[in-house]
């Protein structure tokens, strides 16, 4: 029978994947979801076992900004977490914060943490005689500096602000992240050998032409430091506040005088930072106006909920129309009009306004927080400016290498890929460091990963399935309105220990032995998630996984399956399939099996850089 006849014989064939080391690594969903492949499973299990130092080492290893991520990371690991198939995902970020604070958040602790890095090289490398300039002292630039320093480069970091840290220091409000924590992580990279040249703006105090002449490579990680404007005359006035600039001043513990009634235009995370900062800056009322409906807002859910708890009023599905002023030119209200839809039938951004449906929101202060843009003055005086490709307001950059259209010029972070999570900028810095080293020294390193599998007892306490999800406690909403103390408290050890126990342990998998299986279906019947399925061999798509499945069948049975019809394949045997998206590693299948055809195998892995 040919493939077409087989498909007629069965309604559908099952496509399967033959597992290898990469496959098993991807089953650790939290690790796979992290841009820098941090292993939350590893540090949560270490935390639960009481080995806090080992847990911290795992959290710090792939990430020079682990302390920051423990406090403000957008936590893509939590989004990926398999636990949400049961109830709610693990509280990964909060557990990392617990480990970070246990180890220490001061300068000395961060200097010690340098020894735990998984990056190539060491903290005391032999100088290689090459020099790299990083523009901007944000996460992407400093990560690139961290990795380059470890393999012998000299790195100078040019920063326009008085202190390093970029948006960590001048964009994240102090009620979310204390500046001293971010600066301590930056000081550790300075201790490693980076030279910070602050109060120096590229394009004004020094040009990219001069940097190219003085250095072997230049990394541009200057971020998005301008607020996007509304293309309407009313909103070009000097008393209309720009959100990014407002945060920059407030995060520096300086004052920005605002009125008592503030309207923030925008519905993203930056808009909520502005709104919540305004509450703490003395505003009596803060109203946010958003084009998006509640379920369309781009802000994190916790930002919206926390903002509402602090008294912020959100008006959805309205857009700004005009600024109203009194006879002295002072702002008295924002006129907005309702919209019926935000996107057209093709999914394109195309707000549809409702005719005649406008109203006034009384206010004396208006802040625009509708997006960020790059300050293009960085390119002033650069002889090769015309060679750099800019698309959609950011630097066109090669994915995975951070190379730009100009040899020797690299870029990462928000300036190259648009506004994103801090942990994503860490990955950009790592990728750029590898590309720079390859281009300058011809080094092509790769990471070798080795997995070791061993059988473990199938019995596992089911307490991990009964433990309730719980976030750390918060400051009372009425109290936190009046201060910049961090809103979220840290876990106690007991809380962190308990939450860590909720991990499904995705590095453990049931393994099936065809030689011992008696097809009793006991494992299938006992599975609480219906992740197992026993099928006839003829129902298997032999061409799946690039033909590997056919080779395995042929080798196992000692046949040439291409010459066997469906009935003949069915007579040969059966196949046990497992849906990885549903498996919760409970081990009930192995406990139930009367012949020990099912075992629970744990995978431990290690990695090292080659080259």
HELIX and SHEET records of a PDB file:
HELIX    1   1 UNK A    3  UNK A    9  1                                   7    
HELIX    2   2 UNK A   21  UNK A   27  1                                   7    
HELIX    3   3 UNK A   29  UNK A   33  1                                   5    
HELIX    4   4 UNK A   40  UNK A   48  1                                   9    
HELIX    5   5 UNK A   52  UNK A   61  1                                  10    
HELIX    6   6 UNK A   66  UNK A   72  1                                   7    
HELIX    7   7 UNK A   76  UNK A   80  1                                   5    
HELIX    8   8 UNK A   82  UNK A   85  5                                   4    
HELIX    9   9 UNK A   92  UNK A  103  1                                  12    
HELIX   10  10 UNK A  107  UNK A  113  1                                   7    
HELIX   11  11 UNK A  114  UNK A  116  5                                   3    
HELIX   12  12 UNK A  139  UNK A  149  1                                  11    
HELIX   13  13 UNK A  167  UNK A  170  1                                   4    
HELIX   14  14 UNK A  179  UNK A  192  1                                  14    
HELIX   15  15 UNK A  208  UNK A  214  1                                   7    
HELIX   16  16 UNK A  233  UNK A  236  5                                   4    
HELIX   17  17 UNK A  243  UNK A  251  1                                   9    
HELIX   18  18 UNK A  269  UNK A  280  1                                  12    
HELIX   19  19 UNK A  294  UNK A  296  5                                   3    
HELIX   20  20 UNK A  301  UNK A  309  1                                   9    
HELIX   21  21 UNK A  376  UNK A  379  5                                   4    
HELIX   22  22 UNK A  385  UNK A  387  5                                   3    
HELIX   23  23 UNK A  414  UNK A  417  1                                   4    
HELIX   24  24 UNK A  422  UNK A  441  1                                  20    
HELIX   25  25 UNK A  463  UNK A  466  1                                   4    
HELIX   26  26 UNK A  477  UNK A  480  1                                   4    
HELIX   27  27 UNK A  493  UNK A  500  1                                   8    
HELIX   28  28 UNK A  522  UNK A  526  1                                   5    
HELIX   29  29 UNK A  537  UNK A  539  5                                   3    
HELIX   30  30 UNK A  548  UNK A  557  1                                  10    
HELIX   31  31 UNK A  561  UNK A  563  5                                   3    
HELIX   32  32 UNK A  566  UNK A  572  1                                   7    
HELIX   33  33 UNK A  588  UNK A  592  1                                   5    
SHEET    1   A 5 UNK A 195  UNK A 197  0                                        
SHEET    2   A 5 UNK A 154  UNK A 158  1                                        
SHEET    3   A 5 UNK A 131  UNK A 135  1                                        
SHEET    4   A 5 UNK A 217  UNK A 220  1                                        
SHEET    5   A 5 UNK A 409  UNK A 411  1                                        
SHEET    1   B 2 UNK A 226  UNK A 227  0                                        
SHEET    2   B 2 UNK A 372  UNK A 373 -1                                        
SHEET    1   C 5 UNK A 241  UNK A 242  0                                        
SHEET    2   C 5 UNK A 365  UNK A 368  1                                        
SHEET    3   C 5 UNK A 261  UNK A 265  1                                        
SHEET    4   C 5 UNK A 285  UNK A 290  1                                        
SHEET    5   C 5 UNK A 313  UNK A 316  1                                        
SHEET    1   D 3 UNK A 318  UNK A 325  0                                        
SHEET    2   D 3 UNK A 331  UNK A 343 -1                                        
SHEET    3   D 3 UNK A 349  UNK A 362 -1                                        
SHEET    1   E 2 UNK A 390  UNK A 391  0                                        
SHEET    2   E 2 UNK A 394  UNK A 395 -1                                        
SHEET    1   F 3 UNK A 446  UNK A 456  0                                        
SHEET    2   F 3 UNK A 598  UNK A 610 -1                                        
SHEET    3   F 3 UNK A 508  UNK A 512 -1                                        
SHEET    1   G 2 UNK A 532  UNK A 536  0                                        
SHEET    2   G 2 UNK A 574  UNK A 578 -1                                        
END                                                                             
